[in-house]
């Protein structure tokens, strides 16, 4: 039986392993243990993991800036896909955001990750074509 619960810092190693084993996911310095701990502390109770028989099988990270929500790293092991786990994880995040009065959420998908693009569009998310995202990274932190 799959159990969904709030992600904790103790889940870091298992989440990192999921990320490393999932095609289309890119790990950066921002995914370090320290950065993940800061993210979870800043956004308490908003990121979730799913377990089956004690084994971590899925995760999603969620945060906000006070106005908009952001999802990162929605991952479900291939053997558990198409069972509604991803949808349940996302719904938990959106519910937490709504309880804070945040009704709009964004996420990023690499242009090369066509499976993720199909998934999100199939879930009713809209591909934005009216904006471009720009990033700035301090010298020496190109992987942030």
C-alpha positions as CSV (number, residue, x, y, z in Angstrom):
1,X,0.0,0.0,0.0
2,X,1.4,3.4,-1.0
3,X,1.7,6.0,1.8
4,X,2.2,9.7,1.1
5,X,3.8,11.8,3.8
6,X,5.6,15.1,4.2
7,X,9.2,15.0,3.1
8,X,11.9,15.4,5.8
9,X,15.6,16.1,5.6
10,X,16.0,12.4,6.6
11,X,14.7,11.5,3.2
12,X,17.5,13.3,1.3
13,X,19.6,10.2,0.4
14,X,16.6,8.3,-0.9
15,X,15.4,11.3,-2.9
16,X,18.8,11.9,-4.3
17,X,19.0,8.3,-5.4
18,X,15.6,8.7,-7.1
19,X,16.9,11.8,-8.9
20,X,20.1,10.1,-10.0
21,X,18.1,7.1,-11.5
22,X,15.5,9.2,-13.3
23,X,16.1,10.2,-17.0
24,X,15.4,13.8,-17.7
25,X,16.3,15.0,-14.2
26,X,19.3,17.2,-13.9
27,X,21.2,17.5,-10.6
28,X,22.8,20.8,-9.7
29,X,24.6,22.3,-6.7
30,X,21.1,23.6,-5.7
31,X,20.2,19.9,-5.0
32,X,22.9,19.5,-2.3
33,X,21.9,18.3,1.1
34,X,22.4,21.8,2.6
35,X,20.3,23.5,-0.1
36,X,17.6,20.9,0.2
37,X,17.5,21.3,4.0
38,X,17.2,25.1,3.6
39,X,14.4,24.6,1.0
40,X,12.4,22.3,3.3
41,X,12.9,24.6,6.3
42,X,11.7,27.6,4.3
43,X,8.7,25.7,2.9
44,X,7.6,23.4,5.8
45,X,5.0,20.7,5.1
46,X,4.9,21.4,1.4
47,X,7.1,18.7,-0.1
48,X,6.1,15.1,-0.1
49,X,7.3,11.5,-0.6
50,X,5.5,8.3,-1.4
51,X,6.5,5.0,0.1
52,X,5.6,1.4,-0.5
53,X,6.5,-1.1,2.2
54,X,9.0,1.4,3.7
55,X,10.7,2.0,0.3
56,X,10.7,5.6,-1.1
57,X,9.1,5.3,-4.6
58,X,8.2,8.9,-5.4
59,X,8.7,12.5,-4.4
60,X,7.8,16.1,-5.2
61,X,9.2,19.3,-3.9
62,X,7.0,22.4,-3.5
63,X,7.7,25.9,-2.4
64,X,6.5,29.5,-2.9
65,X,7.5,33.1,-2.9
66,X,4.4,34.3,-1.2
67,X,2.5,34.9,-4.4
68,X,3.2,31.9,-6.7
69,X,3.9,28.3,-6.0
70,X,6.7,26.2,-7.6
71,X,7.0,22.5,-8.1
72,X,10.3,20.7,-8.6
73,X,11.5,17.2,-9.0
74,X,8.3,15.2,-9.4
75,X,9.6,11.7,-9.6
76,X,7.9,8.3,-9.6
77,X,9.7,5.0,-10.1
78,X,8.8,3.4,-13.4
79,X,7.2,0.4,-11.8
80,X,4.8,2.7,-9.9
81,X,3.8,5.0,-12.7
82,X,0.2,5.3,-14.1
83,X,-1.3,4.5,-10.7
84,X,-2.2,8.1,-9.7
85,X,0.8,8.6,-7.4
86,X,2.2,11.6,-9.2
87,X,-1.3,13.2,-9.4
88,X,-1.8,12.6,-5.7
89,X,1.6,14.2,-4.8
90,X,0.8,17.2,-6.9
91,X,-2.6,17.6,-5.5
92,X,-1.2,17.6,-1.9
93,X,1.2,20.4,-3.0
94,X,-1.6,22.4,-4.6
95,X,-3.8,22.0,-1.6
96,X,-1.0,23.3,0.7
97,X,-0.5,26.3,-1.6
98,X,-4.2,27.0,-1.7
99,X,-4.4,27.0,2.1
100,X,-1.8,29.8,2.0
101,X,-3.9,31.7,-0.5
102,X,-1.7,30.9,-3.4
103,X,-3.7,29.8,-6.4
104,X,-1.1,29.8,-9.2
105,X,1.8,27.4,-9.5
106,X,4.7,27.1,-11.9
107,X,7.2,24.4,-12.8
108,X,10.1,24.0,-15.2
109,X,10.6,21.2,-17.7
110,X,13.7,20.8,-19.8
111,X,12.8,21.2,-23.5
112,X,14.4,17.8,-24.1
113,X,12.1,16.1,-21.6
114,X,9.2,15.3,-23.8
115,X,7.8,12.7,-21.5
116,X,7.4,15.3,-18.7
117,X,6.0,17.8,-21.1
118,X,3.3,15.3,-22.2
119,X,2.5,14.4,-18.6
120,X,2.0,18.0,-17.5
121,X,0.0,19.0,-20.6
122,X,-2.2,15.9,-20.0
123,X,-2.8,17.0,-16.4
124,X,-4.1,20.4,-17.6
125,X,-1.0,22.5,-17.1
126,X,-0.4,25.2,-19.7
127,X,2.8,25.6,-21.6
128,X,3.7,29.3,-21.4
129,X,4.9,30.8,-24.6
130,X,4.5,34.5,-23.6
131,X,7.6,34.6,-21.3
132,X,11.2,33.4,-21.2
133,X,12.9,32.5,-18.0
134,X,16.3,34.1,-17.4
135,X,18.7,32.9,-14.7
136,X,21.7,34.6,-13.1
137,X,24.4,32.6,-11.3
138,X,27.3,34.0,-9.5
139,X,30.7,33.1,-11.0
140,X,31.9,29.8,-9.8
141,X,28.4,28.4,-9.3
142,X,27.5,27.4,-12.8
143,X,25.8,24.3,-11.5
144,X,23.5,26.1,-9.1
